[in-house]
Amino acid sequence: ADLRGVLGVIDDIVASSDRNHNELVVAIRSTVPPGTCASLWDMMHPKRSELHLSYNPEFLREGEAYRDFFDPS
C-alpha cells in the first residue's frame, strides 16, 4: 500500500503540534496494512507526548459503499 499521503499528514500534524502544545487525537479512518498504526505511533509519540492515535478501519466493499454505510451488518 502507498502510505506516502498518510505519512505526510502525520509529519504535518507533528510539526504543527510543536506550536500549539495542546492534546490532539489523530484518527486514522482507512484500511491500512498491519503494523501501520505501530509505525505511525513510533513517528508521533517520541516527538509530542500530547498526541494520541485512534484507528477506525473502513469496511466498505467496492460498489457497495452506499449500502454498507447506511445499512451496516
N, C-alpha and C positions, 0 to 999 in steps of 0.2 A: 504494500500500500504506500502511496505517496503521501507522506505526512508533513511535507515542507510547509504547507499552509498552517497547519496546527502548531508546528514548532515556531514558526514566525510570529504567530499571535501570542504564544506563551512568552517569547522573548520580549515582545512589546509590553505585555502585562507586567512582567518582572521589572522592566525599565521604568514604566510609569509608576509602579508601586513605590519605587525609591523616593519619589517626590511626594506621594500622598500620605504614607505612613499609616494607612487605615487597614483594617482587616478586610480581606477580599476573598470571595469564593469564586473559583474558576470552575464552570460546569462544562464538561465535555458531553455534547449531545450528538453522538455519532457512533457508528460501529467502527472500532479500531482494532488492530491486531492485539493478541495477548501480550502483556508486558508494556504496552504503550503508557498506561497510567503510571506505572512504576518509574518509567523513564522521565515522564513529564514531572512527576513529583521530585525526582532527583535534580531536575533542572531548576525547579521553583524554590523548594524549601530551604536549601542552604543559603540562598540569597535573601529571602524575606520570610521570616517565621510567621508573618501575618497572613500569608497566602494559604488558602485551603483548596483542595481539589475534590470535585464531585464528578461522578460518572453515571450517565443515564443512556445506555445504548439504545439506538434507534432500531426498532424491529418492524420495518416496513418492507413488504415484498414488492418487487418490481411489477408495475402495472396494477397493484392493489393498494397503493398508498392511501387513497381516499377512504376506501372501505376499512383498511386496517386502523386508520386514525380515528374514524368516527364509530367503528364497531369492533373494538379490540376483543380478543379472546379472553 
